[in-house]
Amino acid sequence: FVLDTNNDGRFEICNIHQLQAINTLGTGEGKATGLSDGERNERDYELVRSIDAAAIPNFIPIGNCGPTGSCMNDLDKYGFKGSFDGRGHTISNLTISMPELGGVGLFGVISRGKVVRNIELVNAQVEGRGGIGTIVGSNFGTVYNCHSTGKVKGLAAVGGLVGANAGNISYSHASADVEAKFAVGGLVGDQTASIF
């Protein structure tokens, strides 16, 4: 999986397969692991180089809205509970197509008190139902110094960077084509908290 080689408390992500493994490690046949979903979901991670996501045709978001697929029911209960530092690196060509689900983005849901920072997505293509963004679908934590380009499509609460924001967004921007019917915006689709 991934290691913390310098013992700074952050596990190092070197490629898109390691990033995806936060969600999927041990789920394939003959791929057992001693790490539970919860343990992987609560770790702190850092990106150590820019990576191309094209090798995974349909990335599964990190953190989600739970069994119902609606964050209106479970809020951030099933969200990402660690922290992620992109260290200024880029993830290019990310594709996510989950048109029936809510909380869809590189991070589907970020839990309260948690942070995703210093990352750029280039040419991201993200589709979901509600709470859809390139970086975060439904944000209850903090998005800091994040940037993205690409295309985002959904029904409601759809934004170029964050779909639904009940947390904090700062020093971030997006340049994305956004398509939705309700609560849509270039940066954030549905806003109930702070942006600065």
C-alpha positions in Angstrom: 0.0 0.0 0.0 1.8 3.3 1.1 4.5 4.1 3.6 5.5 6.9 5.8 9.2 6.7 5.0 10.2 9.9 6.8 8.1 9.3 9.9 6.3 12.7 9.6 2.9 11.1 10.2 1.8 11.4 6.6 1.7 8.4 4.3 3.2 9.1 0.9 1.2 8.8 -2.4 3.3 8.2 -5.5 0.8 7.1 -8.1 -3.0 7.0 -8.8 -3.2 3.3 -7.8 -2.0 4.2 -4.3 -4.5 7.0 -4.1 -7.3 4.8 -5.2 -6.2 2.1 -2.7 -7.3 4.4 0.2 -10.8 3.2 -0.7 -10.3 -0.1 -2.5 -7.3 -1.9 -0.8 -8.3 -5.5 -0.1 -11.6 -5.4 -2.1 -10.4 -7.5 -5.1 -10.4 -11.3 -5.1 -7.3 -12.6 -3.3 -6.4 -9.1 -2.2 -6.9 -9.4 1.6 -5.4 -6.7 3.9 -5.0 -6.2 7.6 -5.9 -2.6 7.3 -9.6 -1.8 7.7 -11.5 0.8 5.7 -11.6 3.0 8.8 -7.9 2.8 9.4 -7.1 3.8 5.8 -9.8 6.5 5.9 -8.4 8.2 9.0 -4.8 8.4 8.0 -3.0 11.5 6.9 -1.6 11.5 3.3 0.7 13.6 1.1 1.3 13.6 -2.6 5.0 13.3 -3.3 4.9 13.9 -7.1 2.4 15.0 -9.8 0.4 12.0 -11.1 -1.7 11.1 -14.1 -5.1 9.5 -13.2 -5.8 8.2 -16.8 -4.9 4.6 -15.8 -8.1 4.4 -13.7 -11.1 4.9 -16.1 -13.6 5.5 -13.2 -12.0 6.6 -10.0 -13.9 5.8 -6.8 -14.1 9.0 -4.6 -12.3 9.0 -1.2 -15.0 9.3 1.4 -18.7 9.1 0.5 -22.3 9.7 1.6 -22.8 6.2 2.9 -25.2 3.4 1.9 -28.0 5.7 0.9 -25.8 7.7 -1.5 -27.2 10.9 0.0 -25.3 13.2 2.3 -28.7 14.8 3.3 -29.2 11.6 5.4 -25.7 10.8 6.8 -23.9 14.2 6.5 -20.2 13.5 7.0 -20.5 10.2 8.8 -18.8 8.3 6.0 -16.5 11.1 4.9 -12.7 11.2 4.7 -11.5 11.6 8.3 -7.8 12.1 7.6 -5.9 15.0 6.0 -4.4 15.3 2.5 -1.6 17.6 1.5 -1.0 17.7 -2.3 2.2 19.7 -1.6 1.6 21.8 -4.8 1.5 18.8 -7.1 -1.0 18.1 -9.9 -3.4 15.2 -10.6 -4.3 15.2 -14.3 -7.0 13.4 -16.3 -9.2 12.3 -13.3 -12.4 10.7 -14.5 -15.4 9.9 -12.2 -18.8 8.8 -13.5 -21.3 8.0 -10.8 -24.5 9.6 -12.1 -26.8 8.0 -9.4 -24.7 9.0 -6.4 -24.3 12.0 -4.2 -21.0 13.2 -2.7 -18.8 12.8 -5.8 -15.3 14.3 -6.4 -11.7 13.3 -5.9 -12.9 13.4 -2.2 -16.5 12.5 -2.2 -17.0 13.8 1.4 -14.6 15.5 3.8 -15.6 15.2 7.5 -15.7 18.1 10.0 -12.3 19.3 11.2 -10.4 17.6 8.3 -8.3 19.3 5.6 -7.5 18.9 2.0 -4.9 21.3 0.8 -2.3 22.3 -1.8 -3.5 20.3 -4.8 -4.4 21.0 -8.4 -6.6 18.9 -10.7 -6.1 19.4 -14.4 -8.7 18.2 -17.0 -10.9 16.5 -14.4 -14.2 15.0 -15.7 -16.7 14.4 -12.8 -20.3 13.3 -13.0 -22.7 12.5 -10.2 -26.2 13.3 -8.9 -25.9 15.8 -6.0 -23.0 17.3 -4.2 -20.6 17.1 -7.1 -17.3 18.9 -7.5 -13.8 18.2 -8.9 -11.9 18.4 -5.6 -14.7 17.7 -3.2 -18.4 16.6 -3.6 -19.7 17.5 -0.1 -17.3 19.5 2.1 -17.8 19.6 5.9 -14.1 20.3 6.6 -11.6 22.7 5.0 -10.4 23.0 1.4 -7.3 25.2 1.3 -5.2 26.3 -1.7 -6.8 23.9 -4.2 -7.3 24.6 -7.9 -9.0 22.7 -10.8 -9.9 22.7 -14.4 -12.3 20.4 -16.2 -16.0 19.5 -16.5 -18.5 18.8 -13.8 -22.1 17.4 -14.4 -24.9 16.6 -12.0 -28.4 17.4 -10.9 -28.0 19.7 -7.9 -25.3 21.2 -5.7 -22.7 21.1 -8.4 -19.6 23.3 -8.5 -16.4 23.6 -10.4 -14.3 23.0 -7.2 -16.8 21.9 -4.5 -20.4 20.8 -4.9 -21.9 21.4 -1.5 -20.0 23.4 1.1 -20.8 23.3 4.8 -17.2 23.9 5.8 -14.5 26.3 4.8 -12.9 27.1 1.4 -9.9 29.4 1.2 -7.3 30.6 -1.4 -8.8 28.3 -4.0 -10.2 28.6 -7.5 -11.7 26.6 -10.4 -12.0 27.0 -14.2 -14.5 24.3 -15.1 -17.6 23.8 -17.3 -20.4 23.1 -14.9 -23.8 21.6 -15.8 -26.7 21.1 -13.4 -30.4 22.0 -12.9 -30.3 23.3 -9.3 -27.8 25.0 -7.0 -24.9 25.4 -9.5 -21.8 27.6 -9.5 -18.4 28.0 -11.0 -16.6 27.5 -7.7 -19.3 26.1 -5.4 -22.8 24.8 -6.1 -24.5 25.0 -2.7 -23.0 27.3 -0.1 -24.0 27.3 3.6 -20.6 28.2 5.2 -17.5 30.3 4.4 -15.3 31.1 1.4 -12.4 33.5 1.7 
